[in-house]
Amino acid sequence: MRFKIDRSARWEGPTVHLVGIIVFGISVSLAVPVSAAVLLGEDPLPFAAPMAFCLCASLLMMSLFRMHDGPMKAVDGLIMIGCAWLAAVAIGVIPYIMFGMPPADAIFESASGFTTTGSTIMSDIESWPRSLLLWRSMTQWVGGIATILIFLFLMPMLGFGGRTFFNNELSGSGSRNFTARMADAAKHFAIIYGALSVVLLVTLVVLGVDIYESLCMMFSTVSTGGFMCTNDSLAGYGGLVQSIVILFMLLGGTNFYLHYKAIYKRDPRSYFRSSEFVMMVLWFLLASAIIFVLLGAGGLEQYKDVLFTVVSLGTSTGFATVDYSLWAGAAIAVILAVMLVGGSSGSTAGGIKVGRLLIVHKYILNGLNALIHPRAIYDVKVDGDTVEKDYVSSAVIVFMLFLGTIMVSGIVLAALGMGIQDAFVSAITAICNVGPALGPYGPYGSFAELDDVSKVFMGFIMWVGRLEIATALVMLTPGFWKEYVMGHNTRASRLRKVFFGKRF
């Protein structure tokens, strides 16, 4: 029996290499709460320990395993996406547990952070160490930029998924003529993401918000996450600060390709040529006006709170200035519709997305027109461009999967002991990555009273929602794992030949 080693073939492991990149980025980000803990006189060990471990592990993974040569199979790319998110959540759990949080609570909080959901199990937020609250908000910022880097940079670099995701997410935004390489696009989007963060941070400090609270607010606003270091969210801040946050929540929930055109192409009018952006703004204004009237039109201050709530929940941020769960039933119904619709495609916002709903709406209209004129051919057009059939199908499928997943998740949560209304509202907020629900789970409440199984399940459906439903659910199908195992067996067979020769 022969024995020979080909190192390049032996250590080909793109999934491990990708996870190593993600772990390295998170280990670097842990330097921020380590520094904060030292400056605040708190224990830095809960951050320093995972930072050291993750740094060593990531360097080992990146040095021992290399990228795949050539294009990858879809199943391998999807496995990498799922592993990257799960690795981030697993690392995020460690500081919570080291500060005394039970494991199920830590999983919930970490998943809520990295998926930019904003739901919490902390009933008294201000009782926790300030450095932990800073890390909690920072996980949302990391999760927001990870969406850009994983789908628009790492996947194209590996030859999988980036172009498909790019076209699907940005269809209808004028991005069909975007000819820059995907890596360059991701770089520009990341720069814009960072620039928005810096501008908001400086603005908040200038307005008198202390640097610690400014950092927490900035991390959660640009990422449309919603975690805050105070028990009353943003209710204790002045109207000017709240107005600035409204603007940046809207920017975070806007298609980043439009930001690219406005900044790099010096074409700010591109916002108003985008039917998705215009419809999103008009939808927020209309929903605000309807709720304002339903609440009795109580003056400018009330309208500001209503507008803040609509933009916050519509962009899936989850900040609050009032307890909207106390509003009239009709107003809450509008709020739930706002949560479902979400923000723009190609943004950090959750929800079904305005762009998808535009495509689904036109697809349905075309279907109705075809009943009247069966021989006519109708195309779905957005901003004057015909949307390819694959993207139309994708929009319809994701729309149906959102509704179906919410239905199933609501039933599961109800079976686990939640009230039926709370179960379905909580399912909406988790899958749409909004955050707070209603009543005891509302903006000034928490999910602390849930049992451990319910907390872990909600963390799971947050992950499903963050991966745009289809990407996550396809990994739960038998066909996916059959394809993956077949590919894995093929690779294992090649590896045996490398080590032991053909006769093994």
C-alpha positions in Angstrom: 0.0 0.0 0.0 1.5 3.3 -1.1 1.4 6.4 1.0 2.0 9.9 -0.4 0.9 13.3 0.5 -0.1 16.1 -1.8 -0.4 19.1 0.6 -2.4 21.3 -1.8 -5.1 18.6 -2.3 -5.1 17.6 1.4 -5.8 21.1 2.7 -8.4 22.3 0.2 -11.2 23.4 2.5 -13.1 26.5 1.4 -15.8 26.2 4.1 -13.2 26.1 6.9 -11.2 28.9 5.2 -14.3 31.1 4.9 -15.3 30.4 8.5 -11.7 31.3 9.5 -12.1 34.7 7.8 -15.4 35.3 9.6 -13.9 34.2 13.0 -10.9 36.5 12.4 -13.1 39.5 11.7 -15.1 38.8 14.9 -11.9 38.3 17.0 -10.7 41.7 15.8 -14.0 43.4 16.6 -13.8 42.0 20.2 -10.9 44.5 20.7 -13.6 47.2 21.1 -15.4 45.8 24.1 -12.0 44.8 25.6 -10.9 48.4 25.4 -14.3 49.6 26.7 -14.1 47.2 29.7 -10.6 48.5 30.6 -11.7 52.1 30.4 -14.9 51.5 32.3 -13.2 49.5 35.0 -15.0 46.3 34.2 -13.7 42.8 33.7 -12.2 42.4 30.1 -11.7 38.7 30.4 -15.2 37.7 28.9 -14.0 39.4 25.7 -10.3 38.9 25.9 -10.6 35.1 26.3 -12.7 34.5 23.2 -10.7 37.1 21.3 -7.4 35.2 21.9 -9.0 31.8 21.2 -10.7 33.0 18.0 -7.7 34.8 16.7 -5.5 31.6 17.1 -8.3 29.4 15.6 -8.9 31.7 12.7 -5.2 31.9 11.7 -5.0 28.2 12.0 -8.0 27.6 9.8 -6.9 30.1 7.2 -3.3 28.8 7.1 -4.2 25.1 6.9 -7.1 25.2 4.5 -7.2 27.0 1.2 -9.9 28.2 -1.1 -11.5 25.9 -3.8 -10.0 26.1 -7.3 -12.7 27.1 -9.7 -16.4 27.5 -9.3 -18.1 25.7 -6.4 -21.4 23.8 -6.2 -24.4 25.5 -4.8 -24.7 23.2 -1.9 -21.1 23.9 -0.8 -21.7 27.7 -1.0 -24.9 27.4 1.1 -23.1 25.3 3.7 -20.5 28.1 3.9 -23.1 30.7 4.4 -24.9 28.8 7.1 -21.6 27.9 8.9 -20.4 31.5 8.8 -23.6 32.8 10.6 -23.6 29.9 13.1 -19.9 30.5 13.9 -20.6 34.2 14.5 -23.6 33.4 16.8 -21.5 30.8 18.7 -18.7 33.2 19.3 -21.1 35.9 20.4 -22.6 33.6 23.0 -19.3 33.4 25.0 -19.2 36.9 26.6 -22.8 36.6 27.7 -22.2 33.2 29.4 -19.0 34.5 31.0 -21.0 37.4 32.5 -23.5 34.9 34.0 -26.2 34.6 31.4 -27.9 31.2 31.0 -26.9 29.4 27.8 -30.4 29.5 26.2 -30.6 33.3 26.9 -27.1 33.8 25.5 -28.1 32.0 22.3 -31.2 34.1 21.9 -29.3 37.4 22.5 -26.4 36.5 20.3 -28.6 35.3 17.4 -30.7 38.5 17.8 -27.6 40.6 17.6 -25.9 39.1 14.6 -29.1 38.8 12.6 -29.8 42.5 13.4 -33.2 41.5 14.9 -33.1 43.4 18.2 -35.3 41.1 20.4 -33.9 40.8 23.9 -34.3 38.7 27.0 -32.8 41.4 29.2 -35.6 42.7 31.4 -33.4 45.3 33.1 -30.9 46.3 30.4 -29.1 48.9 32.5 -28.2 46.3 35.2 -25.8 44.6 32.8 -22.1 45.7 32.4 -21.8 48.6 30.0 -19.0 46.8 28.1 -21.4 43.9 27.4 -24.1 46.2 26.2 -21.6 47.9 23.9 -20.7 44.4 22.5 -24.4 43.6 22.2 -25.0 46.6 20.0 -21.8 46.0 18.1 -22.9 42.5 17.1 -25.6 44.1 15.1 -23.2 46.4 13.3 -21.0 43.4 12.5 -24.1 41.4 11.4 -25.1 44.3 9.1 -21.8 44.5 7.3 -21.5 40.7 7.2 -24.6 40.6 5.0 -22.7 42.7 2.5 -19.4 41.0 2.7 -20.6 37.4 2.7 -23.1 37.7 -0.2 -21.4 40.4 -2.3 -17.7 39.7 -1.7 -16.8 36.3 -0.3 -19.3 34.3 -2.4 -18.2 35.9 -5.7 -14.6 35.4 -4.7 -15.4 31.7 -4.3 -17.2 31.6 -7.6 -20.6 31.0 -6.1 -23.8 32.8 -5.3 -22.8 36.5 -5.4 -24.1 37.3 -8.8 -27.3 35.4 -8.2 -27.9 37.1 -4.8 -26.9 40.5 -6.2 -29.4 40.3 -9.1 -32.1 38.9 -6.9 -31.7 41.5 -4.1 -31.2 44.5 -6.3 -33.5 43.7 -9.2 -35.8 46.7 -9.8 -33.3 49.2 -8.4 -31.5 50.1 -11.6 -28.7 47.7 -10.8 -29.1 45.6 -13.8 -26.6 47.8 -15.6 -24.1 47.7 -12.8 -21.0 46.5 -14.5 -18.4 46.8 -11.8 -16.9 43.6 -10.5 -18.7 42.2 -7.5 -15.7 42.6 -5.2 -15.5 46.2 -6.1 -19.2 46.6 -5.5 -18.9 45.1 -2.1 -15.9 47.3 -1.2 -17.9 50.4 -2.1 -20.9 49.3 -0.2 -18.7 48.5 2.9 -17.1 52.0 2.6 -20.6 53.6 2.5 -21.7 51.5 5.5 -18.7 52.7 7.4 -19.1 56.3 6.3 -22.8 56.4 7.4 -21.6 55.0 10.8 -19.0 57.7 11.3 -21.3 60.6 10.2 -24.0 59.4 12.6 -21.5 59.0 15.5 -20.1 62.4 15.0 -23.6 64.0 14.7 -24.8 62.3 17.9 -21.7 63.5 19.8 -22.1 67.0 18.5 -25.8 66.9 19.7 -24.6 66.2 23.2 -25.0 62.4 23.4 -22.1 60.9 25.4 -19.7 58.8 23.4 -20.7 55.5 24.9 -24.4 55.9 24.2 -23.5 57.4 20.8 -21.6 54.2 19.9 -24.4 52.0 21.0 -27.0 54.0 19.1 -24.8 54.2 16.0 -24.1 50.5 15.9 -27.8 49.7 16.1 -29.1 52.4 13.8 -27.0 51.9 10.7 -27.4 48.1 10.9 -31.2 48.6 11.5 -30.7 46.4 14.6 -32.4 48.2 17.5 -30.4 47.2 20.6 -29.9 50.1 23.0 -28.1 50.5 26.3 -31.1 52.1 28.1 -34.3 50.5 29.4 -36.5 53.0 27.6 -34.8 52.7 24.2 -34.7 56.2 22.7 -37.6 57.7 24.7 -35.3 59.7 26.9 -33.6 61.6 24.1 -34.6 64.9 22.6 -36.6 65.4 19.4 -33.6 66.4 17.4 -31.7 63.2 18.2 -34.8 61.1 17.4 -35.2 63.0 14.1 -31.5 62.3 13.2 -32.1 58.6 14.0 -35.2 58.5 11.8 -33.1 59.7 8.9 -30.3 57.2 9.4 -32.7 54.3 10.0 -34.2 55.2 6.6 -30.7 55.3 5.0 -29.8 52.0 6.6 -33.1 50.5 5.2 -32.4 51.9 1.7 -30.9 49.9 -1.2 -27.1 50.4 -0.9 -26.8 50.5 -4.7 -28.7 53.8 -4.6 -26.2 55.1 -2.1 -23.4 54.0 -4.4 -25.0 55.9 -7.3 -25.6 59.0 -5.2 -22.0 59.1 -3.8 -19.7 57.6 -6.4 -21.7 58.5 -9.5 -22.8 61.8 -8.1 -26.3 61.1 -9.0 -28.5 61.9 -6.0 -31.6 61.9 -8.2 -31.3 58.2 -8.6 -33.2 57.9 -5.3 -36.3 59.4 -6.8 -35.9 57.4 -10.1 -36.1 54.2 -8.0 -39.8 53.1 -7.7 -38.8 50.9 -4.7 -37.4 53.8 -2.8 -40.2 56.2 -3.7 -42.8 53.5 -2.7 -41.0 52.8 0.6 -41.0 56.4 1.6 -44.7 56.9 0.5 -45.7 53.7 2.3 -44.0 55.0 5.5 -45.7 58.4 5.2 -49.1 56.8 4.4 -48.9 54.3 7.3 -47.9 57.1 9.7 -50.8 59.3 8.5 -53.3 56.4 9.0 -52.1 55.6 12.5 -52.0 59.3 13.4 -55.7 59.7 12.4 -56.6 56.4 14.2 -55.0 57.7 17.4 -57.0 60.9 17.2 -54.5 63.3 15.6 -53.0 64.5 18.9 -50.5 67.1 17.6 -47.0 67.4 16.2 -45.3 65.5 19.1 -47.6 62.5 18.6 -47.0 62.5 14.8 -43.3 62.5 15.4 -43.6 59.5 17.7 -45.8 57.7 15.1 -43.4 58.5 12.3 -40.5 57.3 14.4 -42.3 54.0 15.2 -43.3 53.4 11.6 -39.8 54.0 10.2 -38.2 52.0 13.0 -40.4 49.0 12.5 -40.5 49.4 8.7 -36.7 49.3 8.5 -36.7 46.4 11.0 -34.7 48.5 13.5 -36.9 48.2 16.5 -36.1 51.4 18.4 -39.0 53.0 20.3 -40.0 56.3 21.7 -43.5 55.2 22.9 -45.1 51.8 23.8 -47.0 51.3 20.6 -48.4 48.0 21.9 -50.9 50.2 23.9 -52.3 51.8 20.7 -55.7 51.0 19.3 -56.2 47.6 17.6 -56.6 49.2 14.1 -53.3 51.1 14.6 -51.6 47.9 15.7 -52.9 46.2 12.5 -51.1 48.8 10.4 -48.0 48.3 12.5 -48.0 44.6 11.7 -48.3 45.3 8.0 -45.4 47.7 8.3 -43.3 45.0 9.9 -44.2 42.5 7.2 -43.4 44.8 4.3 -40.0 45.8 5.7 -37.4 48.0 3.9 -35.6 48.0 0.6 -33.9 45.1 -1.0 -30.1 45.4 -1.1 -30.2 46.9 2.4 -29.6 45.7 6.0 -33.4 45.8 6.6 -35.5 42.7 7.1 -39.0 41.9 6.0 -40.4 40.7 2.7 -38.9 43.9 1.1 -40.7 46.6 -0.9 -39.0 45.6 -4.2 -40.2 42.1 -4.0 -43.8 43.2 -3.3 -43.6 45.5 -6.3 -42.6 42.6 -8.5 -45.3 40.3 -6.9 -47.9 43.0 -7.4 -47.1 43.5 -11.1 -47.0 39.7 -11.6 -50.5 39.3 -10.1 -51.8 42.2 -12.3 -50.3 40.5 -15.4 -52.0 37.3 -14.4 -55.3 39.0 -14.2 -54.8 40.7 -17.5 -53.9 37.4 -19.1 -57.4 36.1 -18.1 -58.9 38.9 -20.2 -56.3 38.7 -23.1 -55.0 35.2 -23.0 -52.9 35.6 -26.2 -51.1 38.7 -25.0 -47.6 38.5 -23.5 -47.0 40.5 -20.4 -43.6 41.3 -18.8 -43.0 42.5 -15.3 -41.2 45.8 -15.5 -39.6 47.9 -12.8 -38.2 51.4 -13.4 -38.7 50.7 -17.2 -36.6 47.5 -17.2 -38.0 44.1 -17.7 -37.4 41.9 -14.7 -36.2 38.4 -15.8 -38.5 35.5 -15.2 -36.0 33.9 -12.7 -36.1 37.0 -10.5 -39.9 37.2 -10.7 -40.1 33.5 -9.7 -37.7 34.2 -6.9 -39.7 37.1 -5.6 -43.0 35.1 -5.6 -41.4 32.1 -4.0 -39.8 34.2 -1.2 -43.0 36.0 -0.6 -44.9 32.8 -0.2 -42.2 31.3 2.0 -42.3 34.3 4.3 -46.0 33.9 4.9 -45.8 30.1 5.2 -42.8 30.3 7.6 -44.6 32.9 9.8 -47.7 30.6 9.9 -45.7 27.5 10.9 -43.5 29.4 13.4 -46.5 31.0 15.0 -48.1 27.6 15.5 -44.9 26.2 17.0 -44.6 29.1 19.5 -48.3 28.7 20.4 -47.7 25.0 21.0 -44.7 25.8 23.2 -47.0 27.9 25.5 -47.3 31.4 24.0 -50.7 33.0 23.6 -51.9 32.7 20.1 -51.7 36.4 19.3 -48.3 36.8 21.0 -47.1 33.7 19.1 -47.9 35.0 15.6 -46.7 38.6 16.3 -43.4 37.2 17.8 -43.0 35.0 14.7 -43.4 38.1 12.5 -40.9 40.1 14.5 -38.3 37.3 14.5 -38.6 36.2 10.9 -38.7 39.8 9.6 -35.8 40.7 12.0 -37.8 43.5 13.6 -37.2 42.8 17.3 -39.9 43.9 19.8 -43.4 42.4 19.6 -46.4 43.4 21.6 -47.5 43.4 25.3 -45.0 41.8 27.6 -42.7 41.2 24.6 -43.1 44.8 23.3 -40.7 47.7 23.1 -40.3 48.1 26.8 -40.6 44.4 27.7 -38.5 41.4 26.9 -38.7 37.7 26.0 -37.2 36.7 29.4 -40.3 34.8 30.5 -40.1 32.3 27.6 -38.9 28.8 28.3 -35.5 27.7 27.0 -36.9 25.7 24.0 -38.9 28.8 22.8 -35.9 31.0 23.1 -33.7 28.7 21.1 -36.4 28.3 18.5 -36.8 32.0 18.1 -33.1 32.4 17.7 -33.4 29.8 14.9 -36.2 31.6 13.0 -34.2 34.9 13.3 -31.4 33.1 11.5 -33.9 31.8 8.9 -35.2 35.3 8.3 -31.8 36.8 8.0 -30.9 34.3 5.3 -33.9 35.4 3.3 -36.0 32.3 4.1 -35.2 30.3 0.9 -31.5 30.1 1.6 -32.1 28.7 5.0 -35.0 26.4 4.2 -33.3 24.8 1.3 -30.7 23.5 3.7 -33.4 21.7 5.6 -34.5 19.6 2.6 -33.4 16.0 2.1 -32.4 16.7 -1.5 -29.9 19.3 -0.3 -28.1 16.9 2.1 -28.2 14.1 -0.4 -26.4 16.3 -2.9 -23.9 17.4 -0.2 -23.2 13.9 0.9 -22.6 12.7 -2.7 -20.2 15.6 -3.2 -18.5 14.9 0.1 -18.1 11.2 -0.8 -16.5 12.1 -4.0 -14.1 14.4 -2.3 -13.4 11.7 0.3 -12.7 9.2 -2.5 -10.2 11.6 -4.1 -8.5 12.1 -0.7 -8.1 8.4 -0.2 -6.4 8.2 -3.6 -4.1 11.0 -2.7 -3.0 9.3 0.6 -3.1 5.6 -0.3 -3.2 5.3 -4.0 -5.7 3.8 -6.4 -5.7 0.3 -4.8 -7.0 1.4 -1.4 
